[in-house]
């Protein structure tokens, strides 16, 4: 199974598909130097198959590429970041305290 993730800029969300079927999405709000992730949803038919992880990784990789801080109010994205400490440097609170 291959999960494809694209940034649907108009809908302000990253969307995951599996074999052409929409499998989930991660919504975002975008600021000048910050991206906020308030909600992530995976279709129940695709739960436990790595769709959420693919969404989180793609969204956070894009934030890193664009130099954005991340505020993860979504429990899934926040928890995923804690389980993958290589992404914790993106956390907005870490970036702002590093500037002080």
DSSP file (Angstrom, degrees, kcal/mol; ACC not computed):
  #  RESIDUE AA STRUCTURE BP1 BP2  ACC     N-H-->O    O-->H-N    N-H-->O    O-->H-N    TCO  KAPPA ALPHA  PHI   PSI    X-CA   Y-CA   Z-CA
    1    1 A X              0   0    0      0, 0.0     2,-0.5     0, 0.0    17,-0.0   0.000 360.0 360.0 360.0 130.8    0.0    0.0    0.0
    2    2 A X        -     0   0    0      2,-0.0    17,-0.7     0, 0.0     2,-0.5  -0.957 360.0-153.4-116.8 126.4    1.4    3.4   -1.0
    3    3 A X  E     -A   18   0A   0     -2,-0.5     2,-0.4    15,-0.1    15,-0.2  -0.861   8.7-162.8 -98.9 126.4    0.1    6.6    0.6
    4    4 A X  E     -A   17   0A   0     13,-2.7    13,-2.6    -2,-0.5     2,-0.4  -0.922   4.2-165.3-108.6 134.4    0.4    9.8   -1.4
    5    5 A X  E     +A   16   0A   0     -2,-0.4     2,-0.3    11,-0.2    11,-0.2  -0.975   8.6 177.1-122.8 131.4    0.1   13.1    0.3
    6    6 A X  E     -A   15   0A   0      9,-2.3     9,-3.1    -2,-0.4     2,-0.8  -0.946  32.4-118.8-128.9 152.6   -0.5   16.5   -1.4
    7    7 A X  E     -A   14   0A   0     -2,-0.3     2,-1.3     7,-0.2     7,-0.2  -0.825  20.1-160.4 -90.6 109.9   -0.9   20.0   -0.1
    8    8 A X  E  >> -A   13   0A   0      5,-2.7     5,-1.6    -2,-0.8     4,-0.9  -0.743  11.6-176.7 -90.0  89.9   -4.3   21.2   -1.2
    9    9 A X  T >45S+     0   0    0     -2,-1.3     3,-0.6     1,-0.2    -1,-0.2   0.868  76.9  55.1 -59.6 -41.7   -3.6   24.9   -0.7
   10   10 A X  T 345S+     0   0    0      1,-0.2    -1,-0.2    -3,-0.2    -2,-0.1   0.867 115.2  38.6 -62.5 -37.0   -7.1   26.1   -1.6
   11   11 A X  T 345S-     0   0    0     -3,-0.5    -1,-0.2     2,-0.2    -2,-0.2   0.514 107.4-128.3 -89.3  -6.1   -8.6   23.8    1.1
   12   12 A X  T <<5S+     0   0    0     -4,-0.9    16,-2.5    -3,-0.6     2,-0.3   0.950  70.8 101.6  54.7  54.3   -5.7   24.5    3.6
   13   13 A X  E   <S-AB   8  27A   0     -5,-1.6    -5,-2.7    14,-0.3     2,-0.4  -0.976  72.8-119.8-160.9 150.2   -5.0   20.9    4.3
   14   14 A X  E     -AB   7  26A   0     12,-2.6    12,-2.4    -2,-0.3     2,-0.4  -0.792  35.8-154.6 -87.0 133.6   -2.7   18.1    3.4
   15   15 A X  E     -AB   6  25A   0     -9,-3.1    -9,-2.3    -2,-0.4     2,-0.4  -0.933   5.5-154.9-119.1 135.2   -4.6   15.2    1.8
   16   16 A X  E     -AB   5  24A   0      8,-2.8     7,-3.2    -2,-0.4     8,-1.3  -0.882  11.1-174.5-108.1 136.6   -3.7   11.6    1.8
   17   17 A X  E     -AB   4  22A   0    -13,-2.6   -13,-2.7    -2,-0.4     2,-0.4  -0.957  11.6-161.0-126.9 150.3   -4.9    9.1   -0.9
   18   18 A X  E >  S-AB   3  21A   0      3,-2.5     3,-2.1    -2,-0.4   -15,-0.1  -0.986  82.3 -18.2-129.2 119.0   -4.4    5.4   -1.1
   19   19 A X  T 3  S-     0   0    0    -17,-0.7     3,-0.1    -2,-0.4    -1,-0.1   0.884 130.3 -50.9  50.2  42.4   -4.9    3.8   -4.5
   20   20 A X  T 3  S+     0   0    0      1,-0.2     2,-0.4   -16,-0.0    -1,-0.3   0.395 114.3 117.3  81.4  -3.7   -6.8    6.9   -5.6
   21   21 A X  E <  S-B   18   0A   0     -3,-2.1    -3,-2.5     1,-0.0     2,-0.3  -0.821  73.1-113.7-100.3 135.6   -9.1    6.9   -2.6
   22   22 A X  E     +B   17   0A   0     -2,-0.4    -5,-0.3    -5,-0.2     3,-0.1  -0.518  39.5 172.1 -66.6 125.4   -9.1    9.8   -0.2
   23   23 A X  E     -     0   0A   0     -7,-3.2    20,-2.8     1,-0.4     2,-0.3   0.611  52.5 -39.6-113.1 -19.1   -7.8    8.3    3.1
   24   24 A X  E     -BC  16  42A   0     -8,-1.3    -8,-2.8    18,-0.3    -1,-0.4  -0.975  46.7-138.3 172.4 176.4   -7.4   11.3    5.4
   25   25 A X  E     -BC  15  41A   0     16,-2.6    16,-3.0    -2,-0.3     2,-0.5  -0.992   8.7-144.5-156.3 157.8   -6.3   14.9    5.8
   26   26 A X  E     -BC  14  40A   0    -12,-2.4   -12,-2.6    -2,-0.3    14,-0.2  -0.969  25.7-146.2-126.2 113.0   -4.5   17.3    8.1
   27   27 A X  E     -BC  13  39A   0     12,-2.7    12,-0.6    -2,-0.5     2,-0.3  -0.421  20.4-174.8 -77.5 152.5   -5.9   20.8    8.3
   28   28 A X  E     -     0   0A   0    -16,-2.5     2,-0.4     9,-0.2     9,-0.2  -0.989  25.7-147.9-146.9 157.9   -3.7   23.8    8.7
   29   29 A X  E     - C   0  36A   0      7,-2.1     7,-2.8    -2,-0.3     2,-0.5  -0.984  26.8-147.9-119.4 135.3   -3.7   27.6    9.2
   30   30 A X  E     + C   0  35A   0     -2,-0.4     5,-0.2     5,-0.2     2,-0.2  -0.907  19.6 172.3-116.6 129.6   -0.8   29.4    7.7
   31   31 A X        -     0   0    0      3,-3.5    -2,-0.0    -2,-0.5     0, 0.0  -0.545  51.8 -84.9-116.0-173.3    0.9   32.6    9.0
   32   32 A X  S    S+     0   0    0      1,-0.2     3,-0.0    -2,-0.2    -2,-0.0   0.889 123.5   2.2 -63.9 -40.7    4.1   34.4    7.9
   33   33 A X  S    S+     0   0    0     35,-0.1    36,-2.6     1,-0.1     2,-0.3   0.190 125.1  67.7-131.0  15.6    6.4   32.2   10.0
   34   34 A X  E     - d   0  69A   0     34,-0.2    -3,-3.5     2,-0.0     2,-0.4  -0.993  51.2-163.2-143.0 141.9    4.0   29.7   11.6
   35   35 A X  E     -Cd  30  70A   0     34,-2.5    36,-2.4    -2,-0.3     2,-0.5  -0.999  14.9-157.0-123.9 130.8    1.8   26.8   10.5
   36   36 A X  E     -Cd  29  71A   0     -7,-2.8    -7,-2.1    -2,-0.4     2,-0.7  -0.903   3.7-159.3-108.6 130.7   -0.9   25.6   13.0
   37   37 A X  E     + d   0  72A   0     34,-2.3    37,-2.3    -2,-0.5    36,-0.7  -0.884  20.9 164.1-109.6  99.7   -2.3   22.1   12.7
   38   38 A X  E     +     0   0A   0     -2,-0.7     2,-0.3   -11,-0.2    37,-0.2   0.723  62.2  16.9 -88.2 -21.2   -5.7   22.1   14.5
   39   39 A X  E     -C   27   0A   0    -12,-0.6   -12,-2.7    35,-0.2     2,-0.4  -0.978  50.4-175.2-158.3 135.9   -7.1   18.8   13.2
   40   40 A X  E     -C   26   0A   0     -2,-0.3     2,-0.4   -14,-0.2   -14,-0.2  -0.994  13.2-175.1-129.6 139.4   -6.1   15.5   11.5
   41   41 A X  E     -C   25   0A   0    -16,-3.0   -16,-2.6    -2,-0.4     2,-0.4  -0.998   9.8-168.0-139.8 134.1   -8.6   12.9   10.4
   42   42 A X  E     -C   24   0A   0     -2,-0.4   -18,-0.3   -18,-0.2     5,-0.1  -0.983  34.1-111.7-119.9 131.4   -8.1    9.4    8.9
   43   43 A X    >>  -     0   0    0    -20,-2.8     3,-2.6    -2,-0.4     4,-0.5  -0.365  28.3-122.9 -57.2 133.9  -11.0    7.5    7.3
   44   44 A X  G >4 S+     0   0    0      1,-0.3     3,-0.9     2,-0.2    -1,-0.1   0.791 110.1  64.3 -52.7 -30.1  -11.8    4.5    9.5
   45   45 A X  G 34 S+     0   0    0      1,-0.2    -1,-0.3     3,-0.0    -2,-0.1   0.704 109.6  39.3 -66.9 -17.5  -11.2    2.2    6.6
   46   46 A X  G X4>S+     0   0    0     -3,-2.6     3,-1.2   -23,-0.2     5,-0.6   0.359  84.3 127.7-114.1   3.4   -7.6    3.3    6.5
   47   47 A X  T <<5S+     0   0    0     -3,-0.9    -3,-0.0    -4,-0.5    -4,-0.0  -0.297  72.8  22.5 -62.4 145.0   -6.8    3.5   10.2
   48   48 A X  T 3 5S+     0   0    0      1,-0.1    -1,-0.2     0, 0.0    -4,-0.0   0.623  97.7  98.5  76.2  13.7   -3.8    1.6   11.4
   49   49 A X  T < 5S-     0   0    0     -3,-1.2    -2,-0.1     0, 0.0    -1,-0.1   0.192 102.4 -96.3-119.3  14.8   -2.2    1.6    7.9
   50   50 A X  T  >5S+     0   0    0     -4,-0.0     4,-2.1     3,-0.0     5,-0.1   0.536  86.7 123.9  88.7   6.1    0.2    4.5    8.3
   51   51 A X  H  ><S+     0   0    0     -5,-0.6     4,-2.4     2,-0.2     5,-0.2   0.936  75.7  48.1 -67.2 -46.0   -2.0    7.2    6.7
   52   52 A X  H  > S+     0   0    0      1,-0.2     4,-2.7     2,-0.2    -1,-0.2   0.909 112.4  49.2 -60.8 -42.6   -1.8    9.5    9.7
   53   53 A X  H  > S+     0   0    0      1,-0.2     4,-2.8     2,-0.2     5,-0.2   0.897 109.8  51.4 -63.9 -40.0    2.0    9.1    9.9
   54   54 A X  H  X S+     0   0    0     -4,-2.1     4,-2.3     2,-0.2     5,-0.2   0.902 111.3  48.4 -63.9 -40.1    2.4    9.8    6.2
   55   55 A X  H  X S+     0   0    0     -4,-2.4     4,-2.6     2,-0.2     5,-0.2   0.944 113.5  46.5 -63.3 -48.4    0.3   13.0    6.7
   56   56 A X  H  X S+     0   0    0     -4,-2.7     4,-2.7     1,-0.2     5,-0.3   0.938 114.0  47.3 -60.8 -48.2    2.3   14.1    9.7
   57   57 A X  H  X S+     0   0    0     -4,-2.8     4,-2.6     1,-0.2     5,-0.2   0.927 114.7  45.6 -61.8 -46.2    5.6   13.4    8.0
   58   58 A X  H  X S+     0   0    0     -4,-2.3     4,-2.0    -5,-0.2    -1,-0.2   0.917 115.1  47.3 -64.6 -43.4    4.7   15.2    4.8
   59   59 A X  H  X S+     0   0    0     -4,-2.6     4,-2.1    -5,-0.2    -2,-0.2   0.919 115.9  44.0 -65.0 -44.0    3.2   18.2    6.6
   60   60 A X  H  X S+     0   0    0     -4,-2.7     4,-2.5    -5,-0.2    -2,-0.2   0.867 111.1  53.8 -71.8 -35.9    6.1   18.6    8.9
   61   61 A X  H  X S+     0   0    0     -4,-2.6     4,-2.4    -5,-0.3    -1,-0.2   0.894 109.9  48.7 -62.7 -38.2    8.7   18.1    6.1
   62   62 A X  H  X S+     0   0    0     -4,-2.0     4,-2.0     2,-0.2    -2,-0.2   0.903 109.3  52.1 -68.4 -40.3    7.0   20.9    4.2
   63   63 A X  H  X>S+     0   0    0     -4,-2.1     5,-2.7     2,-0.2     4,-0.5   0.926 111.6  47.3 -59.5 -43.9    7.0   23.2    7.2
   64   64 A X  H ><5S+     0   0    0     -4,-2.5     3,-1.2     1,-0.2    -2,-0.2   0.926 109.8  52.7 -62.4 -45.0   10.8   22.5    7.6
   65   65 A X  H 3<5S+     0   0    0     -4,-2.4    -1,-0.2     1,-0.3    -2,-0.2   0.860 113.6  43.9 -58.8 -36.3   11.3   23.1    3.9
   66   66 A X  H 3<5S-     0   0    0     -4,-2.0    -1,-0.3    -5,-0.1    -2,-0.2   0.451 112.7-117.6 -90.7  -1.1    9.5   26.5    4.2
   67   67 A X  T <<5 +     0   0    0     -3,-1.2     2,-0.3    -4,-0.5    -3,-0.2   0.800  61.3 152.9  72.1  29.1   11.3   27.5    7.4
   68   68 A X      < -     0   0    0     -5,-2.7   -34,-0.2    -6,-0.2    -1,-0.2  -0.681  44.4-128.6 -94.8 144.0    8.0   27.6    9.4
   69   69 A X  E     -d   34   0A   0    -36,-2.6   -34,-2.5    -2,-0.3     2,-0.5  -0.559  28.0-132.1 -77.6 155.7    7.5   27.0   13.1
   70   70 A X  E     -de  35  91A   0     20,-3.1    22,-3.3   -36,-0.2     2,-0.6  -0.951  20.1-172.5-119.0 128.4    4.8   24.4   14.0
   71   71 A X  E     -d   36   0A   0    -36,-2.4   -34,-2.3    -2,-0.5     2,-1.0  -0.949  12.9-166.3-114.7 106.8    2.0   24.8   16.5
   72   72 A X  E     +d   37   0A   0     -2,-0.6   -34,-0.1   -36,-0.2   -36,-0.1  -0.762  24.7 158.8-100.0  92.5    0.3   21.5   16.8
   73   73 A X        +     0   0    0     -2,-1.0     2,-0.4   -36,-0.7   -35,-0.2   0.631  54.2  95.2 -83.8 -14.5   -2.9   21.9   18.6
   74   74 A X  S  > S-     0   0    0    -37,-2.3     4,-2.5    -3,-0.2     5,-0.2  -0.646  76.4-141.1 -73.3 125.0   -4.1   18.6   17.0
   75   75 A X  H  > S+     0   0    0     -2,-0.4     4,-2.4   -37,-0.2     5,-0.2   0.843  98.8  53.8 -58.9 -33.6   -3.4   15.8   19.5
   76   76 A X  H  > S+     0   0    0      2,-0.2     4,-2.6     1,-0.2    -1,-0.2   0.966 112.4  40.9 -67.6 -50.8   -2.4   13.4   16.7
   77   77 A X  H  > S+     0   0    0      2,-0.2     4,-2.4     1,-0.2    -2,-0.2   0.921 116.5  50.8 -63.4 -43.5    0.3   15.8   15.2
   78   78 A X  H  X S+     0   0    0     -4,-2.5     4,-1.8     1,-0.2    -1,-0.2   0.934 113.4  44.6 -59.2 -47.4    1.5   16.8   18.6
   79   79 A X  H  X S+     0   0    0     -4,-2.4     4,-1.9    -5,-0.2    -1,-0.2   0.876 111.0  54.2 -64.9 -38.4    1.8   13.2   19.8
   80   80 A X  H  X S+     0   0    0     -4,-2.6     4,-0.9     1,-0.2    -1,-0.2   0.907 107.1  51.3 -63.2 -41.3    3.5   12.2   16.5
   81   81 A X  H >< S+     0   0    0     -4,-2.4     3,-0.6     1,-0.2     6,-0.4   0.909 108.3  51.5 -63.1 -41.5    6.1   14.9   17.0
   82   82 A X  H 3< S+     0   0    0     -4,-1.8     3,-0.3     1,-0.2    -1,-0.2   0.862 110.8  48.4 -63.1 -34.7    6.8   13.7   20.6
   83   83 A X  H 3< S+     0   0    0     -4,-1.9     2,-0.3     1,-0.3    -1,-0.2   0.624 115.3  47.0 -79.7 -12.6    7.3   10.2   19.2
   84   84 A X    X<  -     0   0    0     -4,-0.9     3,-2.4    -3,-0.6    -1,-0.3  -0.705  69.6-179.2-127.8  77.6    9.6   11.5   16.5
   85   85 A X  G >  S+     0   0    0     -2,-0.3     3,-1.3    -3,-0.3     4,-0.4   0.644  71.6  78.7 -60.0 -15.3   12.0   13.8   18.3
   86   86 A X  G 3  S+     0   0    0      1,-0.3    -1,-0.3     2,-0.1     3,-0.1   0.623  97.1  48.4 -66.6  -9.6   13.8   14.7   15.1
   87   87 A X  G X  S+     0   0    0     -3,-2.4     3,-1.8    -6,-0.4     4,-0.4   0.465  83.1  92.0-104.6  -5.1   10.8   17.0   14.4
   88   88 A X  G X  S+     0   0    0     -3,-1.3     3,-1.4     1,-0.3     6,-0.2   0.764  72.6  70.3 -65.1 -24.5   10.7   18.7   17.8
   89   89 A X  G 3  S+     0   0    0     -4,-0.4    -1,-0.3     1,-0.3    -2,-0.1   0.719  92.2  61.2 -64.3 -17.8   13.0   21.6   16.6
   90   90 A X  G <  S+     0   0    0     -3,-1.8   -20,-3.1   -21,-0.1    -1,-0.3   0.707  73.8 116.7 -78.7 -20.3   10.0   22.7   14.5
   91   91 A X  B X>  -e   70   0A   0     -3,-1.4     4,-1.9    -4,-0.4     3,-0.9  -0.273  68.4-135.7 -55.2 126.1    7.8   23.3   17.5
   92   92 A X  H 3> S+     0   0    0    -22,-3.3     4,-2.6     1,-0.3     5,-0.2   0.859 102.8  54.7 -55.5 -41.5    7.0   27.0   17.6
   93   93 A X  H 3> S+     0   0    0    -23,-0.3     4,-1.8     1,-0.2    -1,-0.3   0.851 108.5  49.9 -64.6 -32.2    7.7   27.3   21.3
   94   94 A X  H <> S+     0   0    0     -3,-0.9     4,-1.3    -6,-0.2    -1,-0.2   0.875 112.0  48.0 -69.9 -37.5   11.1   25.8   20.8
   95   95 A X  H  X S+     0   0    0     -4,-1.9     4,-0.8     2,-0.2    -2,-0.2   0.885 112.7  46.9 -72.2 -38.9   11.9   28.2   18.0
   96   96 A X  H >X S+     0   0    0     -4,-2.6     4,-0.7     1,-0.2     3,-0.5   0.887 112.0  49.4 -73.0 -37.2   10.8   31.3   19.8
   97   97 A X  H 3< S+     0   0    0     -4,-1.8     3,-0.4    -5,-0.2    -1,-0.2   0.800 104.9  59.6 -70.8 -26.8   12.6   30.4   23.1
   98   98 A X  H 3< S+     0   0    0     -4,-1.3    -1,-0.2     1,-0.2    -2,-0.2   0.768 101.0  56.0 -70.1 -24.8   15.8   29.8   21.0
   99   99 A X  H <<        0   0    0     -4,-0.8    -1,-0.2    -3,-0.5    -2,-0.2   0.732 360.0 360.0 -78.6 -22.7   15.7   33.4   19.8
  100  100 A X     <        0   0    0     -4,-0.7    -1,-0.2    -3,-0.4    -2,-0.1   0.474 360.0 360.0 -69.1 360.0   15.7   34.8   23.3
